[in-house]
Amino acid sequence: MASYLAAFEKHIGLIPRWGVQAIDVRRVGNSTTLELRTDAGDVQTRNVVCATGAHARPHMPAWVADLRVPGTVLHSSQYQYPRQIPAGDVLIVGGGNAGVLLARELLASHRVTLATRTPPRRRPAAAYPTMSGVRRRPFGIGQVPEPLFTDSYAELREAGVDIAPAVVGATGADVMLSDGRQLSPTSVVFATGYRPGDDWLPDDVRAHPGKRGRTSMPGLFTAGLPRYGYPDGDTIQGVLRDAARVARHIIQRP
Ligand SMILES: Cc1cc2nc3c(=O)[nH]c(=O)nc-3n(C[C@H](O)[C@H](O)[C@H](O)COP(=O)(O)OP(=O)(O)OC[C@H]3O[C@@H](n4cnc5c(N)ncnc54)[C@H](O)[C@@H]3O)c2cc1C
């Protein structure tokens, strides 16, 4: 993948600036020029495309601030191998693909509870056309549950995982579940997903996301962010379509 991207950069004559973080973008006075602020200095330009990823920032629920367990608290993005988690009971919060994979892996060495809001989040049928192993019509309509690519909850339960309902809060070492149960796990792993990487865009742009890659700020476009375009914007196919559309918007700008 890396060599493909390097070859592609060369082919189109792109000069990437690696390790530079976008911090803000604003209009320069009433002109059509935009100023992009980065941690390596400011750039003035007519067009900016925010393609900083739909799942860019690890997300943890607010109640993590009230949690004090004797073992470890980490987000799935920090997890590498089972020995990171001290021996004892582990509570995995979040029953999507990351949570299910973690439950299966940690089961060999820990006693595992997987807390999940059921049923799984629903997505437009066209968003993930073929990947789950389940045949889906490529242009299906309606909503389907987010596919689980590995074990089902029933398979995990059979293997020994305690499938629990959603967590509603924590006090010290105790975690409260929505069915009134209370757990005192040694460690907690948050498989609670990610938030979009649009946090560097101005508040009014984020509040009024615009349509189809256009934002409320002329010259500022987005690609790969479903909130600003199509629900399948966070798939490879969706990003490709967004990118082509944004390129057309930019070419056609007066
Ligand atoms: C495990 C996994 C499996 C997947 N499988 C599939 C699949 O089978 N089929 C499918 O269609 N899709 C799949 N996807 C989704 C697909 O990978 C994404 O939709 C696609 O890679 C998103 O591309 P992107 O360029 O929009 O964002 P990203 O690839 O997330 O790129 C965003 C970039 O922006 C950078 N960035 C973030 N903030 C800033 C900032 N402030 N300043 C500068 N740079 C910043 C990030 O470092 C990153 O390099 C999968 C995703 C994951 C995580």
The ligand as an ORCA input file, in Angstrom:
! r2SCAN-3c Opt
* xyz 0 1
  C     -10.004     -1.918     10.193
  C     -10.685     -1.218      9.036
  C     -11.171     -1.957      7.985
  C     -11.797     -1.337      6.913
  N     -12.271     -2.101      5.873
  C     -12.870     -1.516      4.835
  C     -13.313     -2.270      3.725
  O     -13.143     -3.487      3.684
  N     -13.944     -1.632      2.699
  C     -14.139     -0.278      2.723
  O     -14.702      0.262      1.776
  N     -13.699      0.476      3.750
  C     -13.083     -0.103      4.796
  N     -12.635      0.649      5.843
  C     -12.831      2.094      5.780
  C     -11.749      2.758      4.911
  O     -10.476      2.321      5.335
  C     -11.859      4.259      5.071
  O     -13.141      4.645      4.630
  C     -10.844      5.027      4.257
  O      -9.560      4.538      4.461
  C     -10.899      6.460      4.701
  O      -9.961      7.191      3.942
  P      -9.768      8.723      4.220
  O      -8.664      9.180      3.335
  O     -11.073      9.450      4.154
  O      -9.352      8.830      5.738
  P      -8.072      8.253      6.500
  O      -7.476      7.099      5.793
  O      -8.545      8.093      7.918
  O      -7.025      9.461      6.384
  C      -7.160     10.624      7.147
  C      -5.778     11.244      7.284
  O      -5.915     12.531      7.845
  C      -4.891     12.723      8.815
  N      -5.350     13.762      9.744
  C      -6.307     13.704     10.708
  N      -6.452     14.914     11.312
  C      -5.579     15.748     10.717
  C      -5.249     17.136     10.877
  N      -5.868     17.920     11.769
  N      -4.293     17.662     10.065
  C      -3.650     16.894      9.138
  N      -3.919     15.595      8.932
  C      -4.872     15.021      9.721
  C      -4.744     11.346      9.451
  O      -3.495     11.245     10.088
  C      -4.838     10.463      8.200
  O      -3.607     10.327      7.574
  C     -11.966      0.062      6.902
  C     -11.449      0.818      7.973
  C     -10.824      0.185      9.026
  C     -10.277      1.020     10.184
*
